[in-house]
Amino acid sequence: MRFIINQKPNMVSANVMKFLTGKLLLYDELNLEPKQVMELTAQKMLRKTPAIIQNKYTHTCLRCNNRKVSLFGKIPCAKCNKEHIYCRHCIMMGRVMVCEHLYEWSGPDFTWPKTSNPCKWSGTLTKDQNKAAQRIIHAISQQERELLLWAVTSSGKTEMLFPGITYALQHGLRICIATPRVDVVRELLPRLKRAFPKIEIEALYGGSESKLGISQLIIATTHQLFRYKQAFDLMIIDEIDAFPYHKDKSLPFATNRAVKASGTIIYLTATPRSNYLKKIRNQSLPHIFIPRRYHDKPLPIPQYMLAFNLEKQMRQKQLPKTFINWYELQQQKGSSRQLLIFVPTIALAEQLAKTHKTYFQRFQKSIDFVHAEDKDRELKVNKFRKNKLQILITTTILERGVTFPSVDVVVLDAGHEVFDTAALVQISGRVGRHPKDPDGHVLFIHDGKTRAMITAVKSLQEMNKRAGFK
């Protein structure tokens, strides 16, 4: 799609302003003809800067702020017929070469509309949810820079955001909801469209249908923020404790750059990491805490289940006898819950699903596996959501941000290093999310308790205690 600028000097179309306002783009991403780029640059409506600053011993990528020499490479440049360095760190967003420039819009900003009654959600917030919602509105209206919403899994965080998003849309503000996980983006999009049916909403992620990023309300993976600068009045970061956001310093950097100086950042988490807890204790980060689920039932507490020779069984791609005994007991009881089985590796997920397909068919249960690189990932998750698939073996990609009405959860080899405390808490939170089935089983199958397992269980117990459950 190419945009056309107006013929009058120093005048550009609303479409150009809408597309370029708040963007930080490579030349090939501008969607403009070469002549238009030259004219806008000459008129100082487009400001260009080198994409990479190259020094003798150090380099800096101005798109992702990468400064690690090991994350730069060299490759022949087809345009210059020379070998140039490029940034390997943000290559998933398109290659950035040292000979290229980044373009930033410096012309008149697009004015976003004010919508008087944008929210059509007919639900009712609980007392705790409404308290959080009002605090979010206060932060936006007072242009507070940061606010952390610490709310247990299945507390209804998305619904708590609706009043704040409504306030922003009523005042002509631009909003981004960003999250590290693609599955969370896909889950949020239909929910936001139902709640705000008259508002144009885009979902941006690798492989998404939409690429322009021209909506007033955008849902995106955090990597997409590399293409934005001073774009949003309200930035909501969901699952700030999730990988890779908490590990990759470039993502918080991109988040802060994408928000206007007068904008507000709302952080959402059920399991705040130590750096955020420290800020809370030091009173340097305003926060609000919600210890109860929206249906007012306690969080499920995981059950430890010891499996002897677990490491050997995992190598042989066999399900532990302790799991088999438990599963067959549930079938004897007539359990109709679906089953999510979390495993530490892609290879194990695939092999277990294939090896034990016949076993589960004895109980008239269909089984499949899913992981981050699975091309049918979205299809399989939707089948599971619609109960067309009864058992799904997964890596940690489904540890958070997805809701299934009635499931039990099993973590195989729960002591593996990929299952840290935050992951185990989030995995446990997949159970009991629906008011018609607020219970369910969470099993940590292990060959020795780890600190992460023990801390996760204690954390869930503490949350229930703080919520007033015995």
C-alpha positions as CSV (number, residue, x, y, z in Angstrom):
1,M,0.0,0.0,0.0
2,R,1.5,3.4,-1.1
3,F,0.3,6.7,0.4
4,I,-0.1,9.8,-1.6
5,I,0.8,13.2,-0.3
6,N,-1.1,16.4,-1.2
7,Q,0.1,18.5,-4.0
8,K,0.3,21.7,-2.0
9,P,3.7,22.5,-0.4
10,N,4.1,21.6,3.2
11,M,0.7,19.7,3.1
12,V,0.3,16.0,3.6
13,S,-2.8,13.8,3.6
14,A,-4.5,12.6,6.7
15,N,-3.6,9.1,5.7
16,V,0.1,9.9,5.6
17,M,0.0,11.6,9.0
18,K,-2.0,8.7,10.5
19,F,0.5,6.1,9.2
20,L,3.7,8.0,10.1
21,T,2.8,9.7,13.4
22,G,4.8,8.0,16.1
23,K,6.6,5.7,13.8
24,L,10.4,4.8,13.5
25,L,10.8,3.1,10.2
26,L,13.3,1.9,7.7
27,Y,13.1,3.4,4.2
28,D,11.4,0.3,2.7
29,E,8.8,0.5,5.5
30,L,7.6,4.0,4.7
31,N,5.1,3.0,2.0
32,L,5.9,6.2,0.1
33,E,7.4,6.8,-3.4
34,P,11.0,7.9,-3.5
35,K,10.0,11.4,-4.6
36,Q,7.7,11.7,-1.7
37,V,10.3,10.7,0.8
38,M,12.7,13.4,-0.7
39,E,10.0,16.0,-0.5
40,L,9.0,15.2,3.1
41,T,12.6,15.1,4.2
42,A,13.3,18.4,2.5
43,Q,10.3,19.9,4.2
44,K,11.6,18.6,7.5
45,M,8.5,16.5,8.0
46,L,10.6,13.3,8.0
47,R,13.8,13.3,10.1
48,K,16.3,10.6,9.2
49,T,19.1,9.3,11.4
50,P,21.7,6.5,10.8
51,A,20.2,3.2,11.8
52,I,23.5,2.0,13.3
53,I,26.3,4.1,14.8
54,Q,29.5,2.4,14.0
55,N,32.7,3.0,15.9
56,K,36.0,1.2,15.9
57,Y,35.2,-1.1,18.8
58,T,31.6,-0.5,19.6
59,H,28.3,-0.2,17.7
60,T,24.8,1.0,18.6
61,C,21.6,0.0,16.8
62,L,19.3,2.9,17.2
63,R,16.2,0.8,16.5
64,C,16.7,-1.7,19.4
65,N,19.5,-0.1,21.4
66,N,21.7,-3.2,21.0
67,R,25.3,-2.4,21.9
68,K,26.7,-5.9,22.2
69,V,29.5,-6.5,19.6
70,S,28.6,-10.2,19.6
71,L,25.1,-9.4,18.3
72,F,26.3,-7.6,15.2
73,G,27.3,-9.4,12.1
74,K,28.7,-8.6,8.6
75,I,27.1,-9.3,5.3
76,P,27.6,-8.2,1.7
77,C,25.3,-5.3,0.9
78,A,23.5,-5.5,-2.4
79,K,22.9,-1.8,-2.6
80,C,26.5,-0.7,-1.8
81,N,28.4,-3.7,-3.1
82,K,30.3,-3.6,0.2
83,E,30.4,-5.7,3.3
84,H,28.5,-4.0,6.1
85,I,27.6,-4.7,9.6
86,Y,24.0,-5.4,10.6
87,C,22.2,-5.9,13.9
88,R,21.4,-9.5,14.6
89,H,19.5,-8.7,17.8
90,C,16.4,-7.2,16.1
91,I,16.7,-9.1,12.8
92,M,13.2,-10.6,13.4
93,M,11.8,-7.2,12.5
94,G,13.8,-6.9,9.3
95,R,17.5,-6.5,8.8
96,V,19.1,-3.2,9.8
97,M,22.3,-2.3,7.9
98,V,24.9,0.3,8.8
99,C,24.3,2.0,5.5
100,E,20.6,2.5,6.2
101,H,18.6,5.2,8.0
102,L,15.7,5.3,10.3
103,Y,12.9,7.8,9.5
104,E,10.9,9.6,12.2
105,W,7.9,11.7,11.5
106,S,8.4,15.3,12.6
107,G,5.4,16.9,10.7
108,P,2.0,17.6,12.2
109,D,0.7,14.8,14.2
110,F,-2.5,13.0,13.4
111,T,-5.4,14.0,15.7
112,W,-7.2,10.9,17.0
113,P,-11.0,11.2,17.4
114,K,-12.9,11.5,20.7
115,T,-15.5,8.8,21.1
116,S,-18.3,9.5,23.6
117,N,-19.5,6.0,24.3
118,P,-17.0,3.5,22.9
119,C,-17.4,0.6,25.4
120,K,-20.3,-1.8,24.8
121,W,-19.3,-4.4,27.4
122,S,-22.3,-5.3,29.5
123,G,-20.6,-7.0,32.4
124,T,-20.3,-5.8,36.0
125,L,-17.0,-5.3,37.8
126,T,-16.6,-6.6,41.3
127,K,-15.7,-4.2,44.1
128,D,-12.0,-5.1,43.8
129,Q,-12.0,-4.8,40.1
130,N,-13.8,-1.4,40.1
131,K,-11.2,-0.1,42.7
132,A,-8.4,-1.1,40.3
133,A,-10.3,0.4,37.3
134,Q,-10.7,3.7,39.0
135,R,-7.1,3.8,40.0
136,I,-6.1,3.2,36.4
137,I,-8.4,6.1,35.2
138,H,-6.7,8.3,37.9
139,A,-3.3,7.5,36.6
140,I,-4.2,8.3,33.0
141,S,-6.0,11.5,33.9
142,Q,-3.2,12.7,36.0
143,Q,-0.6,11.6,33.5
144,E,1.2,9.5,36.0
145,R,4.2,7.8,34.3
146,E,3.8,4.3,35.8
147,L,1.3,2.1,37.6
148,L,1.6,-1.6,38.3
149,L,-1.6,-3.7,38.6
150,W,-0.7,-6.9,40.6
151,A,-3.6,-9.2,40.2
152,V,-3.8,-13.0,40.6
153,T,-4.5,-15.2,37.6
154,S,-8.2,-15.1,36.5
155,S,-8.9,-11.9,38.5
156,G,-10.3,-10.3,35.3
157,K,-7.4,-8.0,34.5
158,T,-8.7,-7.4,30.9
159,E,-12.1,-6.3,32.2
160,M,-10.5,-4.0,34.7
161,L,-8.8,-2.2,31.8
162,F,-12.1,-1.4,30.0
163,P,-12.9,1.8,32.0
164,G,-9.4,3.2,31.5
165,I,-9.5,2.4,27.7
166,T,-12.9,4.0,27.6
167,Y,-11.6,7.2,29.3
168,A,-8.6,7.3,26.9
169,L,-10.9,7.0,23.8
170,Q,-13.2,9.6,25.1
171,H,-10.3,12.0,25.4
172,G,-8.8,11.3,22.0
173,L,-5.8,9.4,23.3
174,R,-4.0,6.6,21.5
175,I,-3.6,3.2,23.2
176,C,-1.3,0.2,22.8
177,I,-1.7,-3.1,24.7
178,A,1.6,-5.0,24.4
179,T,2.5,-8.4,25.5
180,P,5.5,-10.7,25.0
181,R,3.3,-13.6,23.8
182,V,1.6,-14.0,20.4
183,D,-1.1,-16.2,22.0
184,V,-2.1,-13.4,24.3
185,V,-2.5,-11.0,21.4
186,R,-4.7,-13.5,19.6
187,E,-6.7,-14.1,22.8
188,L,-7.2,-10.3,23.5
189,L,-8.2,-9.2,19.9
190,P,-11.7,-10.8,19.8
191,R,-12.4,-9.7,23.4
192,L,-11.4,-6.1,22.7
193,K,-13.4,-6.1,19.5
194,R,-16.5,-7.3,21.3
195,A,-16.1,-4.7,24.0
196,F,-15.3,-1.8,21.6
197,P,-17.1,-2.7,18.4
198,K,-17.0,0.8,16.8
199,I,-13.3,1.3,17.4
200,E,-10.7,0.3,14.8
201,I,-8.4,-2.2,16.5
202,E,-5.3,-3.8,15.0
203,A,-3.3,-6.8,16.1
204,L,0.4,-6.7,15.3
205,Y,2.7,-9.7,15.5
206,G,4.9,-11.8,13.3
207,G,2.6,-13.3,10.7
208,S,-0.4,-11.0,11.5
209,E,-2.7,-10.0,8.7
210,S,-2.4,-6.3,9.6
211,K,0.9,-4.6,9.2
212,L,0.2,-0.9,9.0
213,G,-0.3,0.0,12.6
214,I,-2.7,2.9,11.9
215,S,-5.4,2.2,14.5
216,Q,-6.2,4.2,17.6
217,L,-6.1,1.0,19.7
218,I,-3.4,-1.5,18.9
219,I,-2.6,-4.9,20.4
220,A,0.9,-6.0,19.7
221,T,3.8,-8.2,20.8
222,T,6.4,-6.2,22.5
223,H,8.9,-6.7,19.6
224,Q,6.6,-4.6,17.4
225,L,7.4,-1.6,19.6
226,F,10.8,-1.3,17.9
227,R,8.9,0.5,15.1
228,Y,7.4,3.2,17.3
229,K,8.6,6.4,19.0
230,Q,6.5,8.9,21.0
231,A,3.4,7.2,19.6
232,F,1.1,6.3,22.5
233,D,-0.6,8.2,25.3
234,L,-1.5,5.0,27.1
235,M,0.8,1.9,27.1
236,I,-0.5,-1.3,28.8
237,I,2.2,-4.0,29.2
238,D,0.6,-7.3,29.9
239,E,2.6,-10.2,31.5
240,I,5.7,-8.1,32.3
241,D,7.2,-11.1,34.0
242,A,7.0,-13.3,30.9
243,F,9.9,-14.3,28.7
244,P,11.5,-12.5,26.8
245,Y,10.3,-9.2,28.3
246,H,12.0,-9.6,31.6
247,K,15.2,-10.9,30.1
248,D,15.7,-8.7,27.1
249,K,16.6,-5.1,28.1
250,S,15.8,-3.8,24.6
251,L,12.0,-4.5,25.1
252,P,11.6,-2.2,28.1
253,F,13.7,0.3,26.2
254,A,11.4,0.1,23.2
255,T,8.3,0.3,25.5
256,N,9.4,3.6,27.1
257,R,10.4,5.1,23.7
258,A,7.0,4.2,22.2
259,V,5.2,6.2,24.9
260,K,4.8,10.0,24.8
261,A,6.6,12.0,27.4
262,S,3.2,12.9,28.9
263,G,1.9,9.3,28.5
264,T,1.2,6.6,31.1
265,I,2.4,3.0,31.3
266,I,0.3,0.4,33.1
267,Y,2.1,-2.8,34.0
268,L,0.1,-6.0,34.5
269,T,1.3,-9.1,36.3
270,A,0.2,-11.9,38.5
271,T,3.8,-12.7,39.5
272,P,6.0,-9.6,39.7
273,R,9.7,-10.2,39.5
274,S,12.1,-9.1,42.2
275,N,13.0,-5.7,40.5
276,Y,9.3,-4.7,40.6
277,L,8.8,-5.9,44.1
278,K,11.8,-3.9,45.2
279,K,10.3,-0.8,43.6
280,I,7.0,-1.5,45.4
281,R,8.8,-1.8,48.7
282,N,10.7,1.4,48.1
283,Q,7.5,3.1,47.1
284,S,9.0,4.2,43.8
285,L,6.4,2.4,41.8
286,P,2.7,3.0,42.5
287,H,0.7,-0.2,42.5
288,I,-2.6,-1.7,43.3
289,F,-3.1,-5.3,44.4
290,I,-6.0,-7.7,43.7
291,P,-5.8,-11.0,45.6
292,R,-9.1,-12.5,44.5
293,R,-10.3,-14.2,41.3
294,Y,-13.3,-12.6,39.7
295,H,-15.6,-15.5,40.7
296,D,-14.5,-15.2,44.3
297,K,-13.1,-18.7,44.6
298,P,-9.5,-19.6,45.8
299,L,-6.6,-20.3,43.6
300,P,-5.9,-24.0,43.0
301,I,-3.0,-25.3,45.0
302,P,-0.7,-27.7,43.1
303,Q,-0.2,-31.3,44.4
304,Y,3.3,-32.7,44.5
305,M,3.6,-36.1,42.9
306,L,6.9,-38.0,43.2
307,A,7.9,-40.1,40.2
308,F,10.8,-42.5,40.7
309,N,13.1,-42.9,37.7
310,L,11.5,-39.9,36.1
311,E,14.6,-38.8,34.2
312,K,14.9,-42.3,32.6
313,Q,11.2,-42.3,31.7
314,M,11.5,-38.9,30.1
315,R,14.5,-40.1,28.0
316,Q,12.4,-43.0,26.9
317,K,9.4,-40.7,26.1
318,Q,7.2,-42.6,28.6
319,L,4.5,-41.2,30.8
320,P,5.3,-41.8,34.5
321,K,3.3,-44.6,36.3
322,T,2.2,-42.0,38.9
323,F,0.5,-40.0,36.1
324,I,-1.1,-43.1,34.5
325,N,-2.6,-44.1,37.9
326,W,-3.9,-40.6,38.5
327,Y,-5.4,-40.2,35.0
328,E,-7.1,-43.6,35.1
329,L,-8.6,-42.8,38.5
330,Q,-10.0,-39.5,37.0
331,Q,-11.6,-41.4,34.1
332,Q,-13.1,-43.9,36.6
333,K,-14.7,-41.0,38.4
334,G,-16.1,-39.7,35.1
335,S,-14.1,-36.5,34.9
336,S,-15.0,-34.5,31.8
337,R,-12.2,-31.9,32.1
338,Q,-9.7,-31.4,29.3
339,L,-6.1,-31.9,30.1
340,L,-3.1,-29.6,29.6
341,I,0.3,-31.4,30.0
342,F,3.3,-29.1,30.2
343,V,6.7,-30.5,29.3
344,P,10.1,-28.8,29.2
345,T,11.1,-29.5,25.5
346,I,9.6,-29.5,22.1
347,A,11.0,-33.0,21.3
348,L,9.4,-34.4,24.4
349,A,6.0,-32.9,23.6
350,E,6.0,-34.3,20.1
351,Q,7.2,-37.8,21.1
352,L,4.8,-38.2,24.0
353,A,1.8,-37.2,21.8
354,K,2.8,-39.7,19.1
355,T,3.8,-42.5,21.5
356,H,0.7,-42.4,23.7
357,K,-2.0,-41.5,21.1
358,T,-3.3,-45.1,21.2
359,Y,-3.4,-45.1,25.0
360,F,-5.6,-42.1,25.2
361,Q,-7.9,-43.3,22.4
362,R,-8.9,-46.1,24.8
363,F,-10.7,-43.4,26.8
364,Q,-12.1,-41.8,23.6
365,K,-9.7,-38.9,24.1
366,S,-7.9,-37.1,21.2
367,I,-4.4,-35.8,21.8
368,D,-2.0,-33.4,20.1
369,F,1.0,-31.2,20.9
370,V,1.9,-27.6,20.4
371,H,5.0,-25.4,20.7
372,A,6.2,-21.9,19.6
373,E,7.5,-23.0,16.2
374,D,4.4,-25.0,15.3
375,K,2.9,-23.7,12.1
376,D,-0.5,-25.1,13.2
377,R,-0.2,-23.6,16.7
378,E,-3.3,-21.3,16.4
379,L,-5.4,-24.0,14.9
380,K,-4.6,-26.5,17.6
381,V,-5.2,-24.0,20.5
382,N,-8.6,-23.1,19.0
383,K,-9.5,-26.8,18.7
384,F,-8.6,-27.3,22.3
385,R,-10.6,-24.2,23.3
386,K,-13.7,-25.6,21.5
387,N,-13.2,-29.0,23.1
388,K,-12.6,-30.6,19.8
389,L,-9.3,-31.8,21.3
390,Q,-9.3,-33.3,24.8
391,I,-5.5,-33.5,25.6
392,L,-2.9,-31.0,24.6
393,I,0.8,-31.4,25.4
394,T,2.5,-28.1,25.3
395,T,5.7,-26.2,26.1
396,T,5.6,-23.1,28.3
397,I,4.0,-21.1,25.4
398,L,0.6,-21.7,27.0
399,E,1.6,-21.0,30.6
400,R,-0.2,-17.6,30.6
401,G,-2.7,-15.4,28.8
402,V,-5.0,-18.2,27.6
403,T,-8.3,-19.3,29.1
404,F,-10.0,-22.7,28.8
405,P,-13.3,-23.3,30.6
406,S,-12.6,-26.6,32.3
407,V,-9.1,-28.1,32.5
408,D,-6.8,-30.1,34.7
409,V,-3.0,-29.3,34.4
410,V,-0.1,-31.6,34.7
411,V,3.6,-30.4,34.7
412,L,5.8,-33.3,33.7
413,D,9.3,-32.9,35.2
414,A,8.3,-29.9,37.1
415,G,11.8,-29.6,38.5
416,H,13.3,-28.8,35.1
417,E,15.0,-25.4,34.9
418,V,12.5,-24.0,32.4
419,F,9.8,-24.1,35.0
420,D,10.8,-21.2,37.3
421,T,8.5,-19.9,40.0
422,A,6.6,-17.4,37.8
423,A,6.0,-20.1,35.1
424,L,4.7,-22.6,37.7
425,V,2.3,-20.0,39.2
426,Q,1.0,-19.0,35.8
427,I,0.6,-22.7,34.7
428,S,-1.4,-23.3,37.9
429,G,-3.5,-20.4,37.0
430,R,-4.9,-22.1,33.9
431,V,-7.1,-24.2,36.2
432,G,-10.4,-23.1,37.7
433,R,-10.9,-20.0,35.7
434,H,-14.6,-20.4,34.9
435,P,-17.3,-19.8,37.5
436,K,-19.0,-23.0,36.6
437,D,-15.9,-25.0,37.2
438,P,-13.7,-23.0,39.7
439,D,-11.8,-26.1,40.9
440,G,-9.5,-28.6,39.2
441,H,-6.3,-30.5,39.6
442,V,-2.7,-29.1,39.3
443,L,0.0,-31.8,39.5
444,F,3.7,-31.1,39.8
445,I,5.3,-34.5,38.8
446,H,8.9,-34.5,39.9
447,D,11.8,-36.6,41.1
448,G,12.8,-34.1,43.8
449,K,11.2,-30.8,44.9
450,T,13.0,-27.7,43.7
451,R,13.0,-24.2,45.2
452,A,10.9,-22.9,42.3
453,M,8.2,-25.6,43.0
454,I,8.1,-24.9,46.7
455,T,8.1,-21.1,46.2
456,A,5.3,-21.3,43.7
457,V,3.1,-23.3,46.0
458,K,3.8,-21.0,49.0
459,S,3.1,-18.0,46.8
460,L,-0.4,-19.4,45.8
461,Q,-1.1,-20.2,49.4
462,E,-0.1,-16.7,50.4
463,M,-2.4,-15.2,47.8
464,N,-5.3,-17.2,49.1
465,K,-4.5,-16.2,52.6
466,R,-4.4,-12.5,51.6
467,A,-7.7,-12.9,49.9
468,G,-9.3,-14.2,53.1
469,F,-9.5,-17.9,52.2
470,K,-8.5,-20.5,54.8
